[in-house]
Amino acid sequence: MPRRNPKKPETCPVARSVDVVGDRWSLLIVRDVFDGMHRFGDFQRSLGVARNILSDRLRRLVDAGILQTRPASDGTAYQEYVLTPKGESLFPVVVALRQWGERHLFTQEEHHSLLIDRKTKRPIAYMVPQASDGSALMPSETEVQKL
């Protein structure tokens, strides 16, 4: 993934975020960790990605502080990848992408996954940006302020 010129840092938070987690494999790895996967072989089976690409993306996610490694929970010599608090804070991003895909990329007849609340066993509510009073915000009701 090409990196920006370090002498001219990106001033847009969206662009900086995409530089870290915006490629397909990185986001799908993060999704898989949220879904309970932790090992290299499991990621490779789930994603069908080449070993060198998977190794590179895992290293980048660790270097970015999104994942960390720990010894395998079953006592084997393997290592596992787990989310850091910074990585866990990507949950709303993954949920928003999932919900957008569910809403716009599948026909009613198509099978797909659905994110549910473990406690209620019901689909989680559709995420929308909210104003300070809790009302839904539309794009036309926001503006970017340069700091």
Backbone torsions as a table, in degrees:
resi	resn	phi	psi	omega
1	MET	NA	125.8	-178.3
2	PRO	-66.6	140.6	178.3
3	ARG	-102.1	149.1	178.8
4	ARG	-73.1	162.5	177.6
5	ASN	-64.0	117.2	-177.8
6	PRO	-65.4	-19.5	178.3
7	LYS	-75.0	-18.4	178.7
8	LYS	-127.4	84.7	-177.3
9	PRO	-64.0	145.7	178.4
10	GLU	-67.0	132.7	-178.4
11	THR	-97.3	-7.4	-179.2
12	CYS	-94.5	124.4	179.2
13	PRO	-62.3	-32.2	178.3
14	VAL	-65.6	-45.2	-179.8
15	ALA	-63.6	-42.0	178.0
16	ARG	-62.8	-41.2	179.1
17	SER	-63.7	-44.0	179.4
18	VAL	-63.1	-35.8	177.0
19	ASP	-59.8	-30.6	-176.9
20	VAL	-91.5	-46.3	-172.9
21	VAL	-127.4	14.7	-171.0
22	GLY	-85.0	-7.4	178.4
23	ASP	-86.7	157.3	-175.4
24	ARG	-51.2	-50.2	-172.5
25	TRP	-67.3	-40.6	-179.0
26	SER	-62.4	-46.7	179.5
27	LEU	-64.7	-37.9	179.7
28	LEU	-71.3	-32.3	174.0
29	ILE	-63.7	-47.7	178.9
30	VAL	-59.6	-43.4	176.6
31	ARG	-56.9	-46.3	-178.1
32	ASP	-64.1	-36.4	177.3
33	VAL	-66.4	-41.8	175.0
34	PHE	-59.0	-32.7	-179.5
35	ASP	-84.4	3.5	173.1
36	GLY	105.2	2.7	177.6
37	MET	-84.5	147.3	-178.2
38	HIS	-141.5	-10.6	-173.4
39	ARG	-113.1	149.2	-178.7
40	PHE	-51.1	-51.0	-177.5
41	GLY	-61.3	-36.8	177.9
42	ASP	-66.6	-41.3	177.3
43	PHE	-62.1	-43.4	-177.9
44	GLN	-63.5	-43.0	177.6
45	ARG	-65.0	-42.5	-178.0
46	SER	-66.3	-43.0	-171.7
47	LEU	-94.6	-25.6	-175.7
48	GLY	67.4	26.3	-177.5
49	VAL	-90.8	149.7	177.8
50	ALA	-62.8	146.7	-177.1
51	ARG	-56.9	-41.9	-177.4
52	ASN	-66.7	-37.5	178.8
53	ILE	-69.3	-44.0	178.7
54	LEU	-61.1	-44.9	178.3
55	SER	-58.7	-44.3	179.9
56	ASP	-62.5	-46.2	-178.0
57	ARG	-67.8	-39.3	177.0
58	LEU	-62.7	-43.3	178.7
59	ARG	-61.3	-43.6	179.4
60	ARG	-64.0	-39.7	179.1
61	LEU	-68.0	-35.6	174.9
62	VAL	-68.2	-47.4	179.8
63	ASP	-60.0	-32.1	-179.7
64	ALA	-82.0	-3.8	179.2
65	GLY	78.1	18.9	179.4
66	ILE	-89.7	-38.4	174.9
67	LEU	-119.5	157.9	169.0
68	GLN	-136.0	158.8	178.3
69	THR	-100.8	154.0	175.4
70	ARG	-149.9	159.1	175.9
71	PRO	-60.5	149.2	-179.3
72	ALA	-57.6	139.6	-177.4
73	SER	-68.7	-17.4	-179.4
74	ASP	-93.5	7.1	176.2
75	GLY	83.7	-0.2	177.8
76	THR	-74.5	175.5	-178.4
77	ALA	-77.8	-3.7	-179.0
78	TYR	-71.8	163.9	171.3
79	GLN	-114.5	155.7	179.0
80	GLU	-117.9	154.5	176.5
81	TYR	-106.8	127.4	179.4
82	VAL	-129.6	154.2	178.9
83	LEU	-74.2	140.3	169.5
84	THR	-85.6	172.6	173.1
85	PRO	-55.9	-37.1	176.4
86	LYS	-62.4	-41.7	178.1
87	GLY	-68.1	-40.5	178.7
88	GLU	-62.0	-28.5	179.9
89	SER	-72.0	-5.5	173.2
90	LEU	-80.6	-6.5	-177.1
91	PHE	-53.2	-48.1	179.1
92	PRO	-61.8	-30.4	178.5
93	VAL	-66.9	-46.5	-179.9
94	VAL	-65.7	-41.3	178.5
95	VAL	-62.8	-44.5	179.8
96	ALA	-61.3	-42.7	177.6
97	LEU	-64.7	-41.9	178.7
98	ARG	-60.3	-49.0	-177.1
99	GLN	-66.7	-38.2	177.0
100	TRP	-62.5	-44.3	178.2
101	GLY	-63.1	-43.1	178.0
102	GLU	-59.5	-40.1	-175.1
103	ARG	-77.2	-34.5	-169.3
104	HIS	-116.7	-12.4	-171.9
105	LEU	-116.5	4.3	179.7
106	PHE	-128.3	144.3	171.2
107	THR	-81.9	165.3	-179.8
108	GLN	-61.2	-29.6	-177.5
109	GLU	-81.0	-18.0	-175.9
110	GLU	-76.2	139.9	174.7
111	HIS	-79.8	140.9	175.4
112	HIS	-157.5	172.4	179.2
113	SER	-83.8	161.7	-179.1
114	LEU	-140.6	132.7	179.2
115	LEU	-86.7	124.3	-177.9
116	ILE	-121.6	157.1	175.3
117	ASP	-79.7	121.6	-178.1
118	ARG	-59.3	-35.3	-176.4
119	LYS	-70.9	-47.9	-174.7
120	THR	-94.9	-15.7	-176.1
121	LYS	63.8	21.1	179.6
122	ARG	-110.7	153.1	175.8
123	PRO	-58.4	143.6	178.5
124	ILE	-72.5	154.2	-178.7
125	ALA	-64.8	149.8	178.0
126	TYR	-66.2	130.8	-177.6
127	MET	-79.2	135.0	173.9
128	VAL	-140.5	144.4	174.0
129	PRO	-62.0	143.7	-177.1
130	GLN	-123.0	145.0	172.6
131	ALA	-73.7	170.3	-179.4
132	SER	-61.4	-21.5	177.6
133	ASP	-90.1	3.3	177.8
134	GLY	91.9	-6.6	179.4
135	SER	-76.5	153.0	-179.7
136	ALA	-67.7	140.1	177.5
137	LEU	-105.8	133.9	174.5
138	MET	-97.9	157.6	-179.3
139	PRO	-54.3	-37.2	-178.3
140	SER	-67.8	-11.7	-179.0
141	GLU	-99.4	9.8	179.7
142	THR	-126.0	164.5	173.5
143	GLU	-150.3	154.2	178.0
144	VAL	-91.2	129.5	177.8
145	GLN	-111.7	120.0	179.2
146	LYS	-77.1	131.1	179.8
147	LEU	-102.8	NA	NA
